[in-house]
């Protein structure tokens, strides 16, 4: 009984509201993915030919970057989650380092994406070029905004590790940010496979 | 009432209610014209009635928002209003400008009004909702600026709460987006873009912030739930509102000469627009369930719940019905749009003003615990009359819309019936619509009557 209630308190991690955000995000991206799939079915050749113009290597590197940064977040959360008493300060110092690594990887992702966009635009491709590129640009730009927001969230969380810090009794904030970052990561994995790879 | 300057809200509330009566009367007259085409013609032709009907709506909501703000801000900021005198002057200036403009619509042909007000110097007239002469628009800017100054100064000098900051953000947005009313490009497509920047970004973005803040304020007061809890909900709701609402502007760019990608952006973003309204229902019911105080003003809570539910139905469900591009291809500009418009404006905005009035008016009239049980009973009757009246009216318009789509939009041009023929076929439904309109008017009259119900002698 006791165990059940403590598990209930631990899961889902993070604030309740972030889970509402996550479901809404999943529905929104889900609708776009379904829209992509149906549009692709209507003109497979166009989608396949257009897909060849994408830089799959850059996309793959992006995927590795995000997955790695998610790992850093896990390390950051774990380091403060069991911190009590005297451990709290050192745990927060460690967490802030892991967070910095995650933020740096987030920034690298953003820069990488900007380079990719500029390469695409320099070829004269835009939202109106064809249905494939409309979806590609809408999905990747929308996701880009999420990574940018996530990076700002992580920066805020890192600031807090430097002030009062997180501890075993108060780790909700960092978990909330972490869960959001994992969502951004998850969305990218689906997006990458769907738009860059599947033929 | 904690601060005497909150009293300036009273005339705003009263005038907003008077305008609402006018709004319903003009609407009813128009609904009769749908049945008897030349009813009241040539005294008030349909196009004039329609213009007055939609303009009154905007003005009454602005009066309602202003009254609500003047009541709310001193209490949130924990200090008197920066300048009660300015609020009173603003009231009279806005009232006179508003009444003069409506009289202008009614008494002078529109082209004549344009000439009289020298529209050719800076042409801004002729767009739906924004028909006001340029001079009136400039007047509105001054009124809104003085109102914003008053409210902002009060907040800056006093306590800053999430509710007041979100309300202010909504009000600044309202003021900013109105500026697009002054720009009328020659290119029709561009013209539509800028027109929607006012209309959509008011109704489906900034006003929703105002709505959220007002609802949160009433819930804080009536339920006694921790602010921290209410603030979190409020942030969530407004974040979703802004994201879905801003991108959702795209649902107005269907089939009007804008690029095709708007079909996707508009459809997907606006499919998410009902979510904040649904959250508002969860918010209101959750707060009421966890309330820590039992306020005697039961009706204010009823209105708050009603706003969340009817707002979700009108803006969320009825909006979603025709927001996806492939459906909108057939439904664009039919009576289905009118159905959505009526229930959304009523549920989300008119009802939040009723919520504020029902909460604040008894206090402003020296009844800190709400109206007497008897008066609240009358008010409850008026609540149901208006809500059922508006839902009935909306259902009738929905049936009318579906008939119109079936006869006029779906068949190819060789088989489709023309607009006026279709309207004649829909007449029986329009009669039902008018009857529900009468019910709504009776509801409003009952509401007015509740103000005059004498206090119970026996105090519970």
Boltz contact constraints between the chains, C-beta under 6 A:
constraints:
  - contact:
      token1: [A, 17]
      token2: [B, 232]
      max_distance: 6.0
  - contact:
      token1: [A, 17]
      token2: [B, 236]
      max_distance: 6.0
  - contact:
      token1: [A, 24]
      token2: [B, 275]
      max_distance: 6.0
  - contact:
      token1: [A, 28]
      token2: [B, 272]
      max_distance: 6.0
  - contact:
      token1: [A, 31]
      token2: [B, 268]
      max_distance: 6.0
  - contact:
      token1: [A, 32]
      token2: [B, 268]
      max_distance: 6.0
  - contact:
      token1: [A, 127]
      token2: [B, 261]
      max_distance: 6.0
  - contact:
      token1: [A, 128]
      token2: [B, 259]
      max_distance: 6.0
  - contact:
      token1: [A, 134]
      token2: [B, 261]
      max_distance: 6.0
